[in-house]
């Protein structure tokens, strides 16, 4: 009886150690994947900020152009267009 109990306890401890190792490996794998995704997300956010900045710049240029055209039409004299 004692011999069987020792074998069951040994098997149980072996299973627990195996599960612990698997859990640790899985945790490391998920942690690595999360770090990679966070890095990709940061790059995407950076690209979006650049695109939005360019869009804002284009909107500002269009606003200036429309203002110049309105001034030109009000004053009746030609206005030299700036080079962008």
C-alpha positions in Angstrom: 0.0 0.0 0.0 2.8 2.4 0.9 4.7 1.6 -2.3 1.6 2.3 -4.4 1.0 5.6 -2.5 4.6 6.7 -3.2 4.2 5.9 -6.9 1.0 7.9 -7.1 2.5 10.9 -5.2 5.6 10.7 -7.4 3.4 10.6 -10.6 1.3 13.5 -9.3 4.4 15.6 -8.5 5.8 14.8 -12.0 2.5 15.9 -13.6 2.6 19.1 -11.5 6.2 19.9 -12.5 5.3 19.2 -16.2 2.3 21.5 -16.0 4.4 24.2 -14.3 7.0 24.0 -17.0 4.3 24.2 -19.7 2.7 27.1 -18.0 6.0 29.0 -17.7 6.8 28.3 -21.4 3.3 29.5 -22.5 3.6 32.6 -20.3 6.9 33.5 -21.9 5.5 32.9 -25.4 2.5 35.2 -24.7 4.7 37.8 -23.2 7.0 37.8 -26.3 4.0 38.0 -28.6 2.5 40.9 -26.6 5.8 42.8 -26.8 5.9 42.4 -30.5 2.3 43.5 -30.9 3.0 46.6 -28.8 6.0 47.5 -30.9 3.9 47.1 -34.1 1.2 49.2 -32.6 3.7 52.0 -31.7 5.0 52.0 -35.3 1.4 52.2 -36.6 0.5 55.1 -34.3 3.7 56.9 -35.4 2.8 56.5 -39.0 -0.8 57.7 -38.4 0.6 60.8 -36.6 2.8 61.5 -39.6 -0.1 61.2 -42.0 -2.3 63.4 -39.9 0.4 66.0 -39.7 0.8 66.0 -43.5 -3.0 66.2 -43.9 -3.1 69.2 -41.5 -0.3 70.9 -43.5 -2.3 70.3 -46.7 -5.4 71.8 -45.2 -3.5 74.8 -44.0 -2.1 75.3 -47.5 -5.5 75.1 -49.0 -6.9 77.6 -46.5 -4.1 80.0 -47.4 -4.8 79.6 -51.1 -8.5 80.2 -50.7 -7.8 83.3 -48.6 -5.5 84.6 -51.3 -8.0 83.9 -54.0 -10.7 85.8 -52.0 -8.4 88.7 -51.4 -7.5 88.8 -55.1 -11.1 88.7 -56.2 -11.9 91.6 -53.8 -9.0 93.7 -54.7 -9.2 93.1 -58.5 -5.4 92.9 -58.9 -3.5 89.8 -59.7 -1.6 88.1 -56.9 1.5 85.9 -57.4 0.8 82.3 -56.3 3.4 80.9 -53.8 5.3 77.8 -54.6 4.7 74.9 -52.2 
